[in-house]
């Protein structure tokens, strides 16, 4: 019986490590300074969703076992969000309601970003980001970032996604404010 836990833990270790790298990338100060994402729980959710979307999008394009890993990746994301609620003092009774609402928001963003990326309208992604993540001029910076990140991820294999330490580009515009 105890052997089952070890197998599950070993299977999830690369996914959890991947999610940790994605969460870390989403917290770069430049997203909140230059990108205009509000530095609030909601803003951090938006940045995390943006980065999670990019990885999920690539995992959907890859052959098996990427689809199974994508589900584990989403599960890790929601476990992280739930822990954030609990650590933030949300009662055990209120957590399920909050999780339902955040799941609706998460999947709504995923659908909006996917539609915007494949749209023939060049401003569609900027507008989707303006509605959801960054109401000001930072939305255009974030749209450029997402396109660069998507192109970088498109060139990576599943093994590279699971093992490379840096998955996302460092935009000079975004990173300049962090260094200064």
HUSUL-V568566 format. One record per pair of residues at least 6 apart in sequence whose ideal C-beta (glycine too) atoms are under 8 Angstrom apart, sorted by sequence separation. I is the first residue (numbers start at 1). GAP is how many residues later the second one is. D is the distance in whole Angstrom. If there is no record, write none. Layout:
BEGIN
i->I gap->GAP d->D
i->I gap->GAP d->D
END
This chain:
BEGIN
i->31 gap->6 d->5
i->32 gap->6 d->7
i->37 gap->6 d->5
i->60 gap->6 d->7
i->86 gap->6 d->8
i->119 gap->6 d->7
i->130 gap->6 d->8
i->133 gap->6 d->7
i->161 gap->6 d->7
i->32 gap->7 d->4
i->37 gap->7 d->8
i->59 gap->7 d->5
i->60 gap->7 d->7
i->59 gap->8 d->7
i->90 gap->8 d->6
i->116 gap->8 d->4
i->117 gap->8 d->6
i->134 gap->8 d->6
i->153 gap->8 d->7
i->156 gap->8 d->7
i->37 gap->9 d->6
i->86 gap->9 d->6
i->115 gap->9 d->7
i->116 gap->9 d->4
i->130 gap->9 d->4
i->133 gap->9 d->6
i->37 gap->10 d->5
i->59 gap->10 d->6
i->60 gap->10 d->6
i->85 gap->10 d->5
i->129 gap->10 d->4
i->32 gap->11 d->7
i->59 gap->11 d->4
i->116 gap->11 d->7
i->156 gap->11 d->8
i->35 gap->12 d->8
i->113 gap->12 d->7
i->116 gap->12 d->4
i->127 gap->12 d->8
i->82 gap->13 d->6
i->85 gap->13 d->5
i->115 gap->13 d->8
i->126 gap->13 d->5
i->129 gap->13 d->5
i->56 gap->14 d->6
i->59 gap->14 d->7
i->85 gap->14 d->7
i->126 gap->14 d->5
i->129 gap->14 d->6
i->153 gap->14 d->7
i->32 gap->15 d->8
i->113 gap->15 d->6
i->152 gap->15 d->7
i->31 gap->16 d->5
i->112 gap->16 d->5
i->126 gap->16 d->8
i->152 gap->16 d->7
i->27 gap->17 d->7
i->56 gap->17 d->7
i->82 gap->17 d->6
i->126 gap->17 d->4
i->129 gap->17 d->8
i->152 gap->17 d->6
i->26 gap->18 d->7
i->55 gap->18 d->7
i->56 gap->18 d->7
i->81 gap->18 d->7
i->125 gap->18 d->4
i->149 gap->18 d->8
i->112 gap->19 d->7
i->149 gap->19 d->5
i->27 gap->20 d->7
i->112 gap->20 d->7
i->149 gap->20 d->6
i->26 gap->21 d->4
i->52 gap->21 d->7
i->78 gap->21 d->7
i->81 gap->21 d->6
i->125 gap->21 d->6
i->148 gap->21 d->5
i->26 gap->22 d->4
i->52 gap->22 d->8
i->125 gap->22 d->7
i->109 gap->23 d->6
i->145 gap->23 d->8
i->148 gap->23 d->7
i->26 gap->24 d->7
i->78 gap->24 d->8
i->145 gap->24 d->7
i->23 gap->25 d->6
i->26 gap->25 d->4
i->52 gap->25 d->5
i->78 gap->25 d->7
i->22 gap->26 d->7
i->25 gap->26 d->6
i->26 gap->26 d->8
i->145 gap->26 d->5
i->144 gap->27 d->7
i->23 gap->28 d->8
i->78 gap->28 d->8
i->22 gap->29 d->5
i->48 gap->29 d->7
i->77 gap->29 d->8
i->117 gap->29 d->7
i->144 gap->29 d->8
i->145 gap->29 d->6
i->22 gap->30 d->6
i->117 gap->30 d->8
i->141 gap->30 d->7
i->48 gap->32 d->8
i->141 gap->32 d->6
i->22 gap->33 d->6
i->48 gap->33 d->8
i->113 gap->33 d->7
i->117 gap->33 d->7
i->141 gap->33 d->7
i->45 gap->36 d->7
i->18 gap->37 d->7
i->41 gap->43 d->7
i->41 gap->47 d->7
i->15 gap->54 d->6
i->19 gap->54 d->6
i->52 gap->54 d->8
i->56 gap->54 d->7
i->14 gap->55 d->8
i->18 gap->55 d->7
i->49 gap->56 d->8
i->53 gap->56 d->7
i->15 gap->57 d->4
i->19 gap->57 d->4
i->23 gap->57 d->6
i->45 gap->57 d->7
i->49 gap->57 d->6
i->53 gap->57 d->5
i->57 gap->57 d->7
i->15 gap->58 d->5
i->19 gap->58 d->6
i->50 gap->59 d->8
i->12 gap->60 d->6
i->16 gap->60 d->6
i->45 gap->60 d->7
i->49 gap->60 d->5
i->53 gap->60 d->5
i->57 gap->60 d->8
i->11 gap->61 d->8
i->15 gap->61 d->6
i->19 gap->61 d->7
i->45 gap->61 d->8
i->49 gap->61 d->7
i->53 gap->61 d->7
i->46 gap->63 d->7
i->50 gap->63 d->7
i->12 gap->64 d->8
i->50 gap->79 d->8
i->49 gap->83 d->8
i->50 gap->83 d->6
i->49 gap->84 d->8
i->46 gap->86 d->6
i->47 gap->86 d->7
i->46 gap->87 d->4
i->46 gap->88 d->8
i->69 gap->89 d->7
i->43 gap->90 d->7
i->50 gap->92 d->7
i->54 gap->92 d->7
i->58 gap->92 d->8
i->66 gap->92 d->5
i->57 gap->93 d->7
i->61 gap->93 d->7
i->65 gap->93 d->8
i->69 gap->93 d->8
i->54 gap->95 d->5
i->58 gap->95 d->4
i->62 gap->95 d->7
i->63 gap->95 d->8
i->37 gap->96 d->5
i->50 gap->96 d->7
i->54 gap->96 d->6
i->57 gap->96 d->7
i->58 gap->96 d->7
i->62 gap->96 d->5
i->37 gap->97 d->5
i->35 gap->98 d->8
i->36 gap->98 d->4
i->51 gap->98 d->8
i->55 gap->98 d->7
i->58 gap->98 d->7
i->35 gap->99 d->6
i->36 gap->99 d->7
i->54 gap->99 d->6
i->59 gap->99 d->8
i->62 gap->99 d->8
i->36 gap->100 d->4
i->36 gap->101 d->7
i->37 gap->101 d->7
i->36 gap->102 d->3
i->59 gap->102 d->7
i->35 gap->103 d->4
i->36 gap->103 d->7
i->58 gap->103 d->7
i->34 gap->104 d->6
i->36 gap->105 d->8
i->37 gap->105 d->8
i->35 gap->106 d->6
i->36 gap->106 d->8
i->55 gap->106 d->7
i->34 gap->107 d->6
i->35 gap->107 d->5
i->35 gap->110 d->7
i->31 gap->111 d->7
i->55 gap->112 d->7
i->54 gap->114 d->8
i->51 gap->117 d->7
i->34 gap->139 d->6
i->35 gap->139 d->6
i->34 gap->140 d->5
i->30 gap->141 d->8
i->25 gap->142 d->7
i->34 gap->142 d->8
i->18 gap->143 d->7
i->25 gap->143 d->5
i->31 gap->143 d->7
i->34 gap->143 d->5
i->18 gap->144 d->6
i->21 gap->144 d->7
i->30 gap->144 d->4
i->33 gap->144 d->5
i->17 gap->145 d->8
i->22 gap->145 d->7
i->30 gap->145 d->6
i->33 gap->145 d->7
i->21 gap->146 d->6
i->28 gap->146 d->7
i->30 gap->146 d->8
i->15 gap->147 d->8
i->28 gap->147 d->8
i->30 gap->147 d->5
i->14 gap->148 d->5
i->29 gap->148 d->7
i->30 gap->148 d->5
i->14 gap->149 d->8
i->29 gap->149 d->5
i->28 gap->150 d->7
END
